[in-house]
Amino acid sequence: MNVVTRFAPSPTGYIHIGNVRSAIYPYLLAHNKNGKMILRIEDTDRERYVEGATELIEDTLNWLGLEWDEGPIVGGPNAPYFQSERKEIYHEYARKLIESGRAYADPTPPEKINQYREECNKKKIPFLYRNYRPEKTPEWEPGIPLRFKADPKNYEWVDEVMGDMKTGPEVLDDIILIKKDGFPTYNFAHIVDDAEMGVTHVMRGVEYLSSTPNYLALYEALNLPRPIFVSLPHILAPTGNKKLGKRDGAKSVTEYRDDGVLPEAMLNYLANLGWNDGTEQEIYTKEDLIKKFSLDRIQNSGARYDETKLLWLNGQWIRKIFDEQGAEALYCKTAGFWPEVADNYDDNYKMEVLSIIYDRLKTLSDLREMTSYFFEEPKIDTDMLINNKFLKKSSESELKELLEKTVSKLSSLESWEKDSLQLALNELLEETSKKPAELFSLIRIALSYAPFSPALNLTLEVLGKEVSLARLNATARAI
Ligand code: GLU
């Protein structure tokens, strides 16, 4: 079988974590099976349409490295890939259903339909429109909604994730196929498109599972083969049992990107949110995922969203890229994440800073807060010095004296590189009989006035002799 999958987002502006996962699994399956993935823009709900949202979807997929084989930009044999441009195709299929007596134009005004719904609510019985089907229906013409004429019966099907499914006639109804504005509903358009485009696997959120019997009825009425159904489990909020929503602290994918989450980490994290290969492996490259992906290991229960895990994975990916591909590979990804003051420095210097700090980063935007003292003089804060837990015991004059000794020791160094610096620091420990925590905290604070900094000899090396000694002197003078 030539596997054809699709990602069919609606351009509504906000790209939720769950939307993206619905692109990742079809991508992985298509590549695992040497098939193809289609990108189709489901833009027939004109009320929810947001200008620029399609570009946002394309950018997000490109950023994650999820290239599509057919769709906007790249084109393909099934163009157009925007549903709003396929109206004629849906109308053609609609006419087939009218001819076979399986669709009817419904002039019933919405107020009337609401009244029916309320009646049912009052009687506490489920509302089924087919019980209110109008006796006389006009010819179908623009401005009148078109409805499917349901044939209530049992359905059975297999969902690759949820297993054997069975439903009774009560779930089948006269669903709307074409709206008043002439655009098809999702329910109708996706059936036509999936069939026209030769989609073999319909992979989408489990929220569509309950509507599947109505889709099966449509496939039957149109004489179309059923695709393979793959329902993807819900992504759950960090606590409780509800679906992850905007309010649960999860950012949109582009916000994570702008905060310095790497696409590799995002892909890795989301692919494992509801799928695993049964091993303890946590770090997966895209190639690993493609190789190992299989439908039978998609879980059928909700997958809990865990931002801490995403950020941990991001830290792992930052180290992995640096360690395996080198400083430059990671540096290329840091543009836009440095503090503004770094603009005055060249790439080589920034790359040196990155090389000593990368293993402390959770996201690339941590660079902004963690590196400013490499680019501008830190503000001397004697309180921070005096109140430091390792320095509290010493008097101010003792601290001053220690700093002066450090300056004199380091000034005499001929070679300002990490090993000789470490040697000098060790000698200084012996000469002053201080504990490393005390002496090194003092030097570290005087150099950076930051809560963290990399190893002292590395910080000194990157800052350079002149700057380092000037900072130590400045603090010695201030206390
Ligand atoms: N346009 C639908 C959505 O964004 C797609 C569902 C599907 O994949 O069929 O939810």
Boltz pocket constraint, residues with backbone or C-beta under 6 A from the ligand:
constraints:
  - pocket:
      binder: B
      contacts: [[A, 6], [A, 7], [A, 8], [A, 9], [A, 10], [A, 42], [A, 186], [A, 190], [A, 203], [A, 204], [A, 205]]
      max_distance: 6.0
